[in-house]
Amino acid sequence: MSAPTSAGAAPERVQEPSRAADEAAHERTELPAGPAAPTARAATRLRPVPPGAARVTGGFWADRQRANRETAIPSGQERLESAGNLDNLRIAAGTATGEARGPIFMDSDVYKWLEAAAWEYGRQPSEELLEAQRAVTEIVAAAQQPDGYLDSVVQIEGKGRYRDLPWSHEHYCAGHLFQAAVAQVRCTGDRGLLEVAIRLGDHLVETFGEDRRHDVDGHPVAEMGLVELYRETGNRSYLELARYFVEARGHGLMDSYGKEPTYFSDRVPVREQTTVEGHAVRAVYLAAGAADVAVELEDAELLEALTRQFAHMLATKTYVTGGLGARWDWEAFGDPYELPADRAYAETCAAIGGVQWAWRMLLATGDPVYADAGERMLHNGFLAGVSLGGAEYFYVNPLQHRDGAHPDENRSPAHGRRGWFDCACCPPNIMRMLSSLDGYLATSDDDGVQLHLYASSEVTAAVGGGAARLSVETDYPWDGRVRVQVQESPEAEWTLSLRVPGWAEGATLTVDGEQQAVTAGAYATVRRVWSAGDVVELVLPMTVRLTEADERVDAVRGCVAIERGPVVYAVEQADQPDGVLVDDLRLDVSAPLETEHRPDLLAGVTVVRAGGRSPAHTAQPWPYRPATTAAAQPQPAEEAPVTAVPYFAWANRGIGPMRVWIPRADRA
């Protein structure tokens, strides 16, 4: 199958296989692969399963994917029309007239939507979805210039290519196009968008590099896209250009434009970095692309640098929700332990980039710390960005929303969830994350199958010279019981590995009726010759946990957060007794913690109930008082039962006060 071509499209050409492509051909994966699937020769511990080989079949994530398919993706295409993204491409193609609309990176939203539609088609084929992809692909192809260049806003404005790479996002748009094209050919077989991507990739190879134009885009993502294009086509020049873009950073290229380099991930060479800094989305996209380069080139030094950076990010710059980015100014990471709750930026796209980086590090190392991090980001920092209905969004994800907060600029959560944004990077990014989520459930290696994310699902993987087919039943994240049944297995030994999250102290594994304790923060493994009907059951304790931050996180000192399983909780005004304001709540940490599953609430959630107090506050002319050296005395307060709901579900009943970090009642 191929996408229809437009009269305005650049003529198709058949690319002769290069010598590099011939040399790399044997490195490609044997089967079509899902997101970030390394080649067979890449230095990875784990391999993703092919598209369709892992599929969510019910429960928590199936509900989110259903909303994404039925509501978000169709409305996303409508928004691309009404916001002008598709018209920009038509104008660039000469099939329409007018001025460019929107930010300079408008094309990237089209490509993220195309990627979402492709993965969604791979999950559940639909002629309507296929035709929608083909129609949008035709618009994209028509706008491409004869030499392969493609960027609608730059083409319409006519001021010249690559004039201001720090801000023009030309490579950024290209990277998202590459990712969409690879997803489309893997899931549908259509090559229309891939041919566009190849022409654009060839143009970039001919234009940039160590012996060509020495420059990088201000917003990384081309690195990931180029590696994916290499993996699909076998053309090694794309991998080499990705390597160049990674290595060129940190050597003053932004200085030549008069730009401060930190924001653009250009202050320190990637190999020398010890942490993440600057614009959060840029930083994690660059790190994910560098991880792709590291495994494909078997570059242990580069991978070790990324290991250091990820560890420091987790230790000092990650919110309890998995959110990334502490500053509204420049959408940036802050200093170590600079993690304000009320002014948290925690952009939804940063959580997505964090998941992408964590996944690549998991594939490279097999270390479950990356699966734990990705799970936290997915269930909290990412999922808070989309409504339960699927088509209203948060760009910014604070951990506290005050009473009387004023809605100012477009991104402010004080507006409530919104259907789109002037800068609409997050909505189509959410769509592609949900559509590709099945690919993050499981991996395989020469020894067996590994389950990383728990959902009712079916998983098929190549093991022991044959195929193992598994069925997973669970009500996770509300219930910690995960039942895995072998449906089919080769007649050979192989190992089934189930991730035991770091929070799951006391977890047990039952095999053949025998229960055994397993270690939190590791994989529970069973190696044997499996038969159809064999069952393994993992039970993760879902005890409510009260969490304190490191004392260096000044903004939440003296506060606690509520967690249960992988879910972080928040207190929202809608759930509190009359007369009790969330801003005033104090949590009684000595009171019992109770849970109740509420199928009638917020599409079905487990709530946590705790004891609390609500101090009486009166208006004061000056909000400060003398300190005392005596032991702090609790302020007079009324008893106030506290109800907490999952953080991801807040603001689905209107906007109002909310907080994740709650002051302790035993501290004045």
C-alpha positions in Angstrom: 0.0 0.0 0.0 1.1 3.6 -0.6 -0.4 7.0 0.2 -2.0 8.8 -2.8 0.2 11.5 -4.3 -0.9 15.0 -5.0 -0.4 17.0 -8.2 1.5 19.5 -6.1 3.9 16.9 -4.6 7.5 16.6 -5.4 8.0 13.8 -7.9 8.8 10.5 -6.4 12.2 9.1 -6.9 13.6 5.7 -6.3 16.6 5.9 -4.0 19.5 3.6 -5.1 20.8 1.7 -2.1 23.9 3.3 -0.8 27.0 1.3 0.2 26.3 2.2 3.8 22.7 1.0 3.4 24.0 -2.3 2.0 26.4 -2.7 4.9 23.7 -1.9 7.5 21.0 -4.0 5.9 21.8 -7.1 8.0 21.6 -5.0 11.2 17.9 -4.3 10.9 15.4 -6.0 13.2 13.9 -9.2 11.7 10.3 -8.1 12.5 8.5 -4.8 12.3 9.3 -3.1 15.6 7.5 -0.7 18.0 8.8 2.6 19.5 12.6 2.9 19.7 13.3 -0.6 18.6 17.1 -1.1 18.3 18.7 -3.0 15.4 19.8 -6.5 16.0 23.4 -5.5 16.5 22.7 -2.7 19.0 24.3 -2.9 22.4 21.1 -3.5 24.4 20.0 -6.0 27.1 16.4 -6.1 26.1 14.4 -6.0 22.8 10.9 -4.5 22.4 8.2 -6.8 21.1 6.8 -6.0 17.6 3.7 -4.0 17.0 0.6 -6.0 17.8 2.6 -8.5 19.9 1.6 -6.7 23.1 -1.9 -5.4 23.4 -3.8 -3.9 26.3 -7.1 -5.7 26.4 -9.0 -4.1 29.3 -8.9 -2.1 32.5 -7.3 1.2 33.4 -5.2 1.8 30.3 -7.8 0.4 27.9 -10.2 3.1 29.2 -7.6 5.8 28.4 -6.8 4.4 25.0 -10.5 4.1 24.1 -11.0 7.8 24.9 -7.9 8.6 22.9 -9.1 6.7 19.9 -12.7 7.7 19.9 -12.4 11.3 21.0 -8.9 12.7 21.1 -7.6 11.6 17.7 -10.7 12.6 15.7 -10.9 16.0 17.5 -7.1 16.4 17.0 -7.5 16.3 13.2 -10.3 18.9 13.4 -8.0 21.1 15.5 -5.2 20.8 13.0 -7.7 22.2 10.4 -9.1 25.0 12.5 -5.7 26.1 14.0 -4.2 26.4 10.5 -1.6 23.6 10.7 -2.9 21.9 7.6 -3.5 25.1 5.7 0.1 26.1 6.3 1.1 23.0 4.4 -1.4 23.6 1.7 -0.1 27.1 1.2 3.5 25.9 1.1 2.4 23.4 -1.6 0.8 26.1 -3.7 -2.7 24.5 -3.4 -4.0 27.4 -1.2 -3.1 31.0 -0.5 -2.6 33.1 2.6 -0.2 33.9 5.4 1.3 31.4 7.8 -0.6 30.9 11.0 0.6 29.9 14.4 4.1 29.2 15.8 6.9 28.4 13.5 6.8 24.7 14.6 3.2 24.1 13.5 4.2 21.2 11.2 5.4 19.2 14.2 1.8 18.9 15.6 0.7 17.4 12.3 3.5 14.8 12.5 2.7 13.9 16.1 -0.9 13.4 15.1 0.1 11.2 12.2 2.3 9.1 14.5 -0.6 8.7 16.9 -2.9 7.7 14.1 -0.4 5.1 12.9 0.1 3.4 16.3 -3.6 3.5 16.8 -4.2 1.8 13.5 -1.6 -0.8 14.5 -3.6 -1.5 17.7 -6.9 -1.8 15.9 -7.1 -1.4 12.1 -9.8 0.9 10.8 -10.4 2.0 7.2 -11.5 5.4 8.4 -8.3 5.9 10.4 -6.2 4.7 7.5 -7.9 7.1 5.0 -7.4 10.0 7.5 -3.7 9.2 7.6 -3.5 9.0 3.9 -5.3 12.3 3.4 -3.0 14.2 5.8 0.1 12.4 4.4 -0.9 13.7 0.9 -1.0 17.2 2.2 2.5 16.8 3.8 4.0 15.3 0.7 2.6 18.0 -1.5 4.5 20.7 0.5 7.9 19.1 0.1 10.4 20.9 -2.1 12.2 19.1 -4.9 15.5 18.9 -2.9 13.7 17.3 0.1 13.4 20.4 2.3 10.1 20.7 4.2 8.9 23.3 6.6 5.7 25.1 5.8 6.1 28.2 7.8 9.7 28.9 6.6 8.6 28.2 3.0 5.6 30.6 3.3 7.6 33.4 4.9 10.3 33.1 2.3 13.1 34.5 4.4 15.5 31.7 3.9 16.2 28.3 5.4 18.1 27.7 8.6 18.5 31.4 9.3 17.9 31.1 13.1 18.3 27.5 14.1 18.0 28.2 17.8 14.4 29.2 17.3 13.3 28.0 13.9 12.6 24.4 15.0 13.3 23.1 11.4 15.2 20.0 12.6 12.7 19.6 15.4 9.8 19.3 12.9 11.9 17.0 10.8 12.5 14.7 13.7 8.8 14.3 14.4 8.2 13.7 10.7 10.8 10.8 10.8 9.1 9.3 13.8 5.7 9.5 12.3 6.9 8.0 9.0 8.5 5.0 10.7 5.4 4.4 12.8 3.2 4.6 9.7 5.2 2.1 7.6 5.5 -0.3 10.5 1.8 -0.2 11.4 0.1 0.2 8.0 2.6 -0.7 5.3 2.1 2.6 3.6 5.4 4.2 2.4 4.1 7.6 1.4 5.3 9.4 4.5 8.5 7.3 4.6 9.4 8.5 1.1 9.0 12.1 2.3 11.1 11.3 5.3 13.9 9.7 3.3 14.1 12.8 1.0 14.2 15.1 3.9 16.7 12.9 5.7 18.9 12.9 2.6 18.7 16.7 2.4 19.8 17.0 6.1 22.7 14.6 5.5 23.8 16.6 2.5 23.5 19.9 4.4 24.8 19.3 8.0 27.7 17.6 9.5 31.4 17.8 10.5 32.5 18.5 6.9 29.3 20.5 6.0 27.3 23.1 7.8 28.4 23.0 11.4 25.2 23.7 13.3 22.4 22.2 15.5 18.7 23.0 16.0 17.7 24.8 19.2 15.2 22.0 20.0 16.5 18.4 20.0 14.3 15.6 18.6 15.9 15.1 15.2 18.4 12.8 16.9 15.7 10.3 17.9 14.0 10.6 14.5 17.2 10.1 12.5 18.1 7.0 14.4 14.6 5.6 13.9 14.9 6.4 10.2 18.2 4.5 10.1 16.6 1.6 11.8 13.9 1.4 9.3 15.9 2.0 6.1 19.4 0.7 7.0 20.9 3.9 5.7 23.8 4.5 8.1 24.2 8.1 7.1 21.2 9.0 9.2 22.8 7.4 12.3 26.0 9.3 11.6 24.1 12.6 11.4 22.3 11.8 14.7 25.7 11.1 16.3 27.0 14.4 14.9 24.1 16.4 16.3 24.7 14.8 19.8 28.4 15.4 19.7 28.2 19.0 18.4 26.3 20.3 21.4 28.2 22.0 24.2 30.8 23.6 22.0 29.4 27.1 21.7 27.2 26.9 18.6 24.4 28.8 20.3 26.9 31.5 21.3 27.4 32.2 17.6 23.8 33.3 17.5 24.2 35.4 20.6 22.0 33.0 22.6 22.5 31.8 26.2 23.4 28.1 25.8 21.9 26.5 28.8 18.3 26.7 27.6 19.3 25.0 24.3 21.2 22.1 25.9 24.4 23.6 24.5 26.4 24.6 27.6 28.2 21.3 28.3 29.1 18.5 25.9 26.7 15.6 26.4 29.6 13.2 27.4 30.6 15.7 30.2 27.2 16.4 31.6 26.5 15.2 35.1 22.9 16.4 35.3 20.0 17.8 33.2 19.5 21.5 32.8 17.8 24.1 30.8 14.5 23.7 28.9 13.2 20.4 30.3 11.7 19.0 27.1 14.8 19.8 25.1 17.0 18.2 27.7 15.2 14.9 27.9 14.6 14.6 24.1 18.3 15.1 23.6 19.1 12.5 26.2 16.7 10.0 24.6 18.3 10.6 21.2 21.8 10.2 22.7 20.7 6.9 24.2 19.6 5.7 20.8 23.0 6.7 19.3 24.9 5.1 22.2 23.3 1.7 21.8 23.5 1.6 18.0 27.2 2.6 18.0 28.0 0.5 21.1 29.3 3.6 22.8 29.7 2.6 26.5 31.2 6.0 27.5 28.1 7.9 26.2 25.7 5.5 27.8 27.6 5.9 31.1 27.2 9.7 30.9 23.5 9.3 30.3 23.3 7.0 33.3 24.8 9.6 35.5 22.5 12.3 34.2 19.4 10.2 34.7 20.4 9.3 38.2 21.0 12.9 39.2 17.7 14.0 37.6 15.8 11.4 39.7 17.7 12.3 42.9 17.4 16.1 42.7 15.1 17.4 39.9 12.1 15.1 39.7 8.7 15.8 41.3 7.0 13.0 43.3 4.6 12.8 40.4 7.4 12.2 38.0 7.0 15.7 36.6 10.0 17.4 35.1 10.8 21.1 35.0 10.6 23.4 38.0 10.5 26.8 36.4 7.9 28.7 34.3 10.8 30.9 33.2 12.1 29.1 30.1 10.2 26.0 30.9 13.3 24.8 32.6 14.8 22.4 35.1 15.8 24.3 38.2 18.7 23.9 40.6 19.1 20.7 42.6 16.1 20.3 44.9 14.4 23.3 43.5 10.9 21.8 43.2 8.2 24.3 44.1 4.7 22.7 44.3 2.6 25.7 43.4 4.8 27.0 40.7 5.8 23.6 39.2 5.9 23.8 35.5 6.1 20.0 34.9 5.1 20.3 31.2 3.2 17.3 29.9 5.7 17.0 27.0 8.5 16.7 29.5 6.9 13.7 31.2 6.5 12.1 27.7 10.2 12.8 27.0 11.1 11.4 30.4 9.2 8.2 29.6 11.0 8.0 26.2 14.4 8.4 27.8 13.6 5.9 30.6 12.5 3.3 28.0 15.7 3.6 26.1 17.8 3.3 29.2 15.7 0.2 30.2 16.4 -1.4 26.9 20.1 -0.6 27.1 20.7 -1.8 30.7 17.8 -4.0 31.8 17.8 -2.0 35.1 14.3 -1.9 36.6 15.0 1.6 38.1 14.1 2.9 34.6 10.9 1.0 34.4 9.9 2.3 37.9 10.7 5.9 36.8 8.7 5.4 33.6 5.7 4.0 35.5 5.7 6.9 37.9 5.8 9.4 35.0 3.1 7.6 33.1 0.6 7.3 35.9 1.0 10.8 37.3 3.1 13.4 35.5 1.9 12.3 32.1 -1.7 11.3 32.7 -2.6 14.5 34.6 -2.1 16.2 31.3 -5.3 14.8 29.7 -8.9 14.7 30.9 -10.7 11.5 31.6 -12.8 12.2 28.5 -9.6 12.3 26.4 -9.8 15.7 24.6 -9.1 18.4 27.2 -5.6 19.1 28.3 -3.1 20.6 30.7 0.1 22.0 29.3 1.4 22.7 32.8 1.0 20.3 35.8 1.5 22.0 39.2 1.3 20.1 42.4 -0.7 22.8 44.1 -3.5 25.1 42.9 -4.5 27.9 45.3 -7.9 29.3 46.1 -8.4 32.4 44.1 -5.7 31.6 41.5 -6.0 34.0 38.6 -6.0 32.6 35.1 -3.6 34.7 33.1 -1.8 33.4 30.1 -2.9 30.6 27.8 -1.1 27.7 29.5 -2.2 28.5 33.1 -4.0 25.6 34.8 -6.3 28.2 36.4 -8.2 28.2 33.1 -9.1 24.6 33.8 -8.5 21.9 31.2 -8.4 23.3 27.6 -9.3 21.8 24.2 -6.1 23.2 22.5 -3.4 25.7 23.0 -1.7 28.5 21.0 1.4 26.3 21.4 -0.2 22.9 21.0 2.7 20.6 21.4 1.2 18.6 24.3 -2.2 17.4 22.9 -0.9 15.4 19.9 2.1 14.3 22.0 -0.4 12.8 24.5 -2.2 11.1 21.6 0.9 9.3 20.3 2.0 8.3 23.8 -1.4 6.6 24.5 -1.5 5.0 21.1 2.0 3.5 21.4 1.6 2.5 25.1 1.2 -1.2 24.2 4.8 -1.3 23.0 6.0 -0.4 26.5 4.4 -3.3 28.3 7.0 -6.0 27.7 10.4 -6.9 26.2 12.3 -10.1 25.4 15.9 -11.2 25.4 17.7 -14.5 24.5 16.7 -15.9 27.9 12.9 -15.0 28.0 10.2 -12.4 28.4 10.1 -9.4 30.8 6.8 -7.7 31.9 7.4 -4.1 32.9 4.0 -2.3 33.0 0.9 -4.1 34.3 -2.4 -4.0 32.5 -4.9 -6.6 31.4 -3.1 -7.6 28.2 -1.9 -10.2 25.8 1.8 -10.5 25.0 3.6 -12.6 22.4 7.4 -12.8 22.2 10.1 -14.9 20.5 11.8 -17.1 23.0 13.5 -20.5 23.0 13.4 -20.9 19.2 9.6 -20.4 19.2 6.9 -18.0 20.5 5.6 -17.6 24.0 2.1 -16.2 24.3 1.0 -14.8 27.6 -2.3 -13.5 29.0 -2.2 -11.0 31.8 -5.2 -10.3 34.1 -5.1 -7.5 36.6 -7.1 -4.5 38.0 -3.8 -2.6 38.4 -3.2 0.2 39.6 -6.2 -0.2 41.9 -5.4 -3.8 42.9 -1.9 -5.3 43.2 -2.8 -8.8 42.0 -1.2 -9.6 38.6 -2.1 -13.1 37.1 0.0 -14.3 34.2 -1.1 -17.4 32.3 0.9 -19.1 29.6 -1.2 -19.6 26.5 1.5 -21.1 24.3 5.2 -21.9 24.7 8.0 -23.6 22.9 9.3 -26.8 24.3 12.4 -25.2 25.8 13.4 -23.5 29.0 13.0 -19.8 29.2 12.6 -17.2 31.9 9.6 -15.2 32.8 10.5 -11.9 34.6 8.0 -9.7 36.4 9.0 -6.3 37.6 8.5 -5.7 41.4 8.3 -1.9 41.8 10.6 -0.3 44.3 7.7 0.7 46.6 6.3 -2.9 46.7 8.0 -4.2 49.9 6.3 -7.5 51.0 5.4 -8.5 47.4 4.9 -12.2 46.8 5.0 -14.6 43.8 3.0 -17.8 43.6 4.1 -20.5 41.2 2.5 -24.0 41.2 0.6 -23.1 44.4 3.8 -22.2 46.3 4.2 -18.6 47.5 7.5 -16.9 47.9 8.7 -13.5 48.9 10.3 -11.4 46.2 12.5 -8.4 46.3 11.2 -4.9 45.7 13.1 -2.9 43.0 14.0 -6.0 41.1 12.6 -8.6 38.8 10.9 -11.7 40.1 12.0 -14.5 37.8 10.9 -18.0 37.0 12.8 -20.3 34.7 11.4 -23.5 33.5 10.0 -25.4 30.5 6.5 -23.9 30.3 3.3 -25.5 29.3 0.0 -24.0 28.1 -2.1 -23.3 31.2 0.8 -22.6 33.6 0.0 -19.6 35.9 2.2 -17.2 37.8 0.6 -14.7 40.2 2.4 -11.6 41.5 0.8 -9.8 44.4 2.0 -6.2 45.1 1.0 -4.8 48.4 -1.2 -1.7 47.9 -0.7 -0.2 51.3 -1.2 3.6 51.4 2.2 5.3 51.9 2.9 8.7 53.4 5.9 10.2 51.7 8.2 13.0 52.9 10.6 14.9 50.6 14.3 15.4 51.2 14.7 18.4 53.6 16.6 20.2 50.8 13.3 20.5 48.9 12.5 23.6 50.9 9.1 24.2 49.3 7.5 21.2 50.9 9.4 20.8 54.1 7.1 19.7 56.9 4.6 18.2 54.3 3.6 14.7 53.3 2.3 13.3 50.1 -0.1 10.3 49.8 0.8 7.4 47.5 -0.7 4.0 46.8 0.8 1.6 44.3 2.1 3.7 41.4 -0.4 6.5 41.9 0.3 9.8 43.7 -2.8 11.4 45.3 -4.0 14.9 45.7 -6.7 16.6 47.9 -9.1 18.5 45.7 -11.7 21.0 47.0 -14.6 19.0 45.5 -14.1 16.2 48.0 -13.7 18.1 51.3 -16.4 18.9 53.9 -18.3 22.2 53.6 -16.3 25.0 55.1 -13.0 23.3 54.8 -10.6 24.9 52.3 -7.9 22.7 50.8 -5.4 25.5 51.3 -5.9 25.2 55.1 -5.8 21.5 55.5 -3.3 19.7 57.8 -2.9 16.0 57.7 -2.9 13.9 60.9 -0.2 11.4 60.2 -1.1 9.3 63.2 -4.7 8.8 62.0 -5.6 5.6 60.2 -5.6 5.6 56.4 -8.6 4.0 54.6 -9.3 3.2 51.0 -12.4 2.7 49.0 -12.9 2.0 45.4 -15.4 4.3 43.9 -16.6 3.1 40.5 -19.0 6.1 40.4 -16.3 8.7 40.8 -14.0 10.1 38.2 -14.5 7.1 35.8 -13.7 4.7 38.7 -10.9 5.5 41.1 -9.7 4.3 44.5 -9.9 7.1 47.0 -7.9 7.5 50.3 -9.4 8.8 53.4 -7.3 10.2 56.3 -7.7 12.3 59.4 -6.9 16.0 59.3 -7.4 19.4 60.8 -8.5 22.7 59.5 -6.9 25.7 61.4 -9.0 28.8 61.8 -7.5 31.7 59.8 -8.4 35.3 60.1 -7.4 38.2 57.8 -4.2 39.8 59.1 -2.6 43.1 58.0 0.8 41.5 58.0 1.3 37.7 57.3 4.2 37.2 59.6 4.6 36.8 63.4 7.4 36.7 65.9 9.3 33.4 66.1 9.6 31.7 69.4 12.3 29.4 70.9 9.7 27.4 72.8 8.4 24.1 71.5 6.0 24.8 68.6 2.4 24.6 69.7 -0.2 23.3 67.2 -2.6 26.0 66.1 -6.2 25.8 67.2 -8.0 23.7 64.6 -11.2 21.8 63.8 -11.1 18.1 63.0 -11.5 17.7 59.3 -11.6 14.3 57.5 -9.5 14.3 54.4 -10.4 12.6 51.1 -7.7 12.2 48.5 -8.1 11.3 44.8 -5.5 10.3 42.2 -3.5 13.3 41.1 -4.1 12.5 37.5 -7.8 12.9 37.9 -7.9 16.4 39.4 -9.7 19.2 37.6 -12.1 16.9 35.8 -15.0 18.4 37.9 -14.0 22.0 37.3 -11.0 23.9 38.5 -10.5 24.6 42.2 -8.0 24.3 45.0 -5.8 21.2 45.0 -2.6 20.1 46.6 -0.3 17.0 46.5 1.9 18.0 49.5 -0.1 18.5 52.7 1.3 20.1 55.8 1.5 17.8 58.8 -0.9 18.6 61.6 1.8 17.8 64.2 4.0 20.7 63.1 3.1 24.3 63.6 
